[in-house]
Amino acid sequence: MRDSLDNSQAEADFDERRRAVLAVLGFSPEEPTVTGGSIETGGDAAWEARDSQQGVVGILQRLLDLPDAVVMEVIAIVMGETLASGSAAVEAVGMEIGVDMARCWQADDAFFSLVRDREVLTRIVAEVAGETVASANRQEKTKTLKRIVRDHLDGTNGRDRRESWVPRWMAFPPAAYTARGGVGTVAAHAKAQAAREIKRRLPGDDEPDPAAPGAIMAVPVEGSPVPPFNEGEADRLAA
């Protein structure tokens, strides 16, 4: 699994941008992440002492000297490193920016080793090979079903190639292949959508809150004079 992630195109693209951010901040190119990184000192004891004393303040000073567009790139990398995998935050961000997983992921050995459910594999066969092929092979072993999917994704053994395919769980928005539930990305997406719906229902800054108490008007005491609205009104009433 670790090798699959490290060798993915998405990781390669992200790491390329991360290396650029490390350089902009003056961090060592050997740092594995921007988060928790430190300024490169080149072995200079004076610089090491200065860096240890400045800490976050030193990094802040570097950020203040950068154009806003570059700071936004730094923020994007730090967010990418720190967002919890499988969380509602990932689903919310993915939907907001329109992530197309087919551009950065392809099925590999790690993927096929994790998919063992025959019902799920049969539905995947239907996606890549069509309902006719799926129906004809619905009683086959999972090994055979995986072979059919691989052949279509690779375009081998006489199978028509199916390009730009990702499993439903990895799409934005995600979906399940069965009604059994238990799909983490689907549950996380539901949380993100619930939060979005709550925000949609909240009144805006220029809209009154129907749940808020209304303004209270003072009721004059019986027998007491009612004050005029203004001086002109008072003169008119006196006349």
CORFEN-V981584 format. One record per backbone hydrogen bond with DSSP energy under -0.5 kcal/mol. NH is the residue of the N-H (numbers start at 1). CO is the residue of the C=O. E is the energy in kcal/mol with one decimal. If there is no record, write none. Layout:
# CORFEN-V981584
nh = <NH;NH>
co = <CO;CO>
e = <E;E>
This chain:
# CORFEN-V981584
nh = <5;6;7;8;10;12;13;14;15;16;17;18;19;20;21;22;23;24;25;26;26;27;28;31;37;40;44;45;48;49;50;51;52;53;54;55;57;59;60;61;62;63;64;65;65;66;71;72;73;74;75;76;77;78;79;80;81;82;83;87;91;92;93;94;95;96;97;98;99;101;103;104;105;112;113;114;114;115;116;121;122;123;124;125;126;127;128;129;130;130;134;135;136;137;138;140;145;146;147;148;149;150;151;152;153;154;155;156;159;162;163;170;171;175;184;187;188;189;190;191;192;193;194;195;196;197;198;199;200;201;202;207;210;212;217;220;224;227;234;235;236;237;238;239>
co = <1;2;3;5;104;8;9;10;11;12;13;14;15;16;17;18;19;20;21;22;23;22;38;28;34;26;41;43;44;45;46;47;48;49;50;51;54;55;56;57;58;59;60;61;62;63;67;68;69;70;71;72;73;74;75;76;77;78;79;84;87;88;89;90;91;92;93;94;94;99;100;101;101;108;109;110;111;111;114;117;118;119;120;121;122;123;124;125;125;126;130;131;132;133;135;137;141;142;143;144;145;146;147;148;149;150;151;151;156;152;161;167;168;168;182;183;184;185;186;187;188;189;190;191;192;193;194;195;196;197;198;204;208;209;215;218;221;225;230;231;232;233;234;235>
e = <-2.1;-2.6;-2.0;-1.2;-1.1;-1.8;-2.6;-2.5;-2.6;-1.7;-1.6;-2.2;-2.6;-1.4;-1.9;-2.6;-1.9;-2.1;-2.2;-0.6;-0.7;-2.7;-1.2;-1.9;-2.2;-3.6;-1.4;-0.5;-2.3;-2.4;-2.2;-2.9;-2.2;-1.6;-2.5;-2.8;-1.8;-1.4;-2.7;-2.3;-1.5;-2.3;-2.4;-0.9;-0.6;-1.3;-2.1;-2.2;-1.3;-2.0;-2.5;-2.3;-1.9;-2.4;-2.7;-2.3;-1.9;-1.5;-2.3;-1.9;-1.5;-2.5;-2.5;-2.8;-2.2;-2.0;-2.4;-0.8;-2.0;-0.7;-1.7;-1.4;-0.9;-2.1;-2.1;-0.9;-1.0;-1.1;-0.8;-2.5;-2.7;-1.8;-2.0;-2.6;-1.8;-1.5;-2.2;-3.1;-0.8;-0.9;-1.9;-2.7;-2.0;-1.3;-0.9;-1.7;-2.0;-2.6;-1.8;-2.1;-2.1;-2.8;-2.6;-2.0;-2.4;-2.5;-1.6;-1.9;-1.7;-3.2;-0.6;-1.6;-1.1;-1.1;-0.7;-2.1;-2.5;-2.4;-2.0;-1.7;-2.1;-2.7;-2.2;-2.1;-2.1;-2.4;-2.2;-2.1;-2.1;-1.8;-1.1;-1.4;-0.7;-1.6;-0.5;-0.5;-2.3;-0.6;-2.0;-2.4;-2.2;-2.2;-2.1;-1.7>
